[in-house]
Amino acid sequence: MQNRKGNGLAVVLIVLGAIMLMGIALPLIHGIFRILFPVLLVVLGYYGIKSGRKVIGWIVMFIGVMSLIAKLSWIIGPLLGIALVVWGISVLKGKQNRTY
């Protein structure tokens, strides 16, 4: 077996092809790009704002943030519920300890 510079790339291509043939890659890639694309929009919007193109930057950032909120709503809802319960308990405890 000869050592060549292209062996690493060949191994990576073989592994990627095998993963794709097994059907594992599509759900994995879909899961990554589902979150990565809105994050990329937010980053590009921030870059646009900092580079002086404020209107386009804010529009792109707004679309990215709204898309991220939609993609992460499965975790935002329960976290918001937990926060409201904790806040309500702290308000109840705070009223009992006050003396004027």
C-alpha positions in Angstrom: 0.0 0.0 0.0 1.4 3.4 -1.0 1.1 6.4 1.2 -0.4 9.3 -0.7 -1.8 12.7 0.4 -5.3 11.8 -0.9 -5.8 8.8 1.4 -7.5 10.8 4.2 -10.0 12.4 1.8 -10.7 9.0 0.2 -11.5 7.5 3.6 -13.8 10.5 4.6 -15.6 10.1 1.3 -16.0 6.4 1.8 -17.4 6.8 5.3 -19.8 9.6 4.2 -21.0 7.4 1.3 -21.6 4.5 3.6 -23.5 6.6 6.1 -25.6 8.0 3.3 -26.3 4.5 2.0 -27.4 3.3 5.5 -29.9 6.1 5.7 -28.4 7.6 8.8 -27.1 10.8 7.3 -30.3 12.4 6.2 -32.0 12.7 9.6 -28.7 13.8 11.1 -28.0 16.4 8.5 -31.6 17.6 8.6 -31.4 18.0 12.4 -28.2 20.0 12.2 -29.3 22.3 9.3 -32.7 22.8 10.9 -31.0 24.9 13.7 -27.9 26.0 11.8 -29.7 27.9 9.1 -31.6 30.3 11.5 -28.4 30.8 13.5 -26.6 31.7 10.3 -29.3 34.2 9.4 -28.9 35.8 12.9 -25.1 36.0 12.5 -25.4 37.4 8.9 -27.9 40.0 10.2 -25.6 41.0 13.0 -22.7 41.3 10.5 -24.9 43.4 8.3 -25.8 45.8 11.1 -22.2 46.1 12.1 -21.0 46.7 8.6 -23.4 49.6 8.1 -26.3 48.0 6.2 -28.7 48.4 9.1 -32.0 47.9 7.3 -31.0 44.7 5.5 -29.2 43.5 8.7 -32.2 44.0 10.9 -34.5 42.3 8.4 -32.3 39.3 8.1 -31.7 39.1 11.9 -35.5 39.4 12.5 -36.2 36.5 10.1 -33.5 34.4 11.8 -34.7 35.1 15.3 -38.3 34.4 14.4 -37.2 31.1 12.7 -35.1 30.2 15.7 -38.0 30.8 18.1 -40.3 28.6 15.9 -37.7 25.8 15.8 -37.0 25.9 19.5 -40.6 26.4 20.7 -40.6 22.8 22.1 -38.2 23.9 24.7 -39.2 27.6 25.1 -42.8 26.7 26.2 -41.9 24.5 29.1 -39.1 26.8 30.2 -41.5 29.7 30.2 -44.0 27.7 32.3 -41.3 26.8 34.8 -40.2 30.4 35.0 -43.8 31.6 35.6 -44.3 29.0 38.4 -41.0 30.0 40.1 -41.9 33.7 39.8 -45.4 33.1 41.2 -43.9 31.3 44.2 -41.4 34.0 44.8 -44.2 36.6 44.7 -46.2 34.7 47.3 -43.2 34.3 49.6 -42.3 37.9 49.2 -45.8 39.1 50.3 -45.6 37.1 53.6 -42.2 38.3 54.6 -43.0 42.0 54.2 -43.7 44.1 57.4 -44.5 47.8 57.2 
